[in-house]
């Protein structure tokens, strides 16, 4: 039969993560077909699915840490006004 193989072609992360997760971690899938590479074993597919799903989280965490490290330190204690109080002209 012509359509007896299922190939993952252009799976968009964010719209079809469930299908990619199922293909990587299901016992029903024995291998995946990747254009230009051929068969990819489940262990390799699992590794790259995890890399692609976790890399945005790691990148956002690194950006957050970098942003927090570059912020100037906050002064402790009450704020003081630069302007000195003068006598009230209306009083």
C-alpha positions, 0 to 999 in steps of 0.5 A, a space after each residue: 500500500 502506498 500510504 502505509 508510512 507516516 512521516 512528520 513533515 513540517 510539524 510546527 511547535 506550538 500548534 501540534 506539540 501533542 503529535 510530536 510528543 506522541 511520535 517521540 515517546 509512544 511505544 507505537 512509533 518505531 522510527 521517524 522519517 526525516 527528509 534528507 536523513 532517512 530513519 531516525 531512531 526513537 532515542 534521537 527523536 526524543 532528545 531533539 524534541 526535549 531540546 526544542 521544547 526546553 530551549 525557549 524556557 532556558 533562554 527566557 531564564 537566562 534573559 531574566 537573570 541577565 536583566 536582573 544582574 544589570 539593574 542598578 541596586 536600589 537604595 535602602 532607606 527613605 527617599 530624600 528630596 533634593 529640594 530644600 524646604 523654604 518658608 511658605 509665601 502664603 503663610 
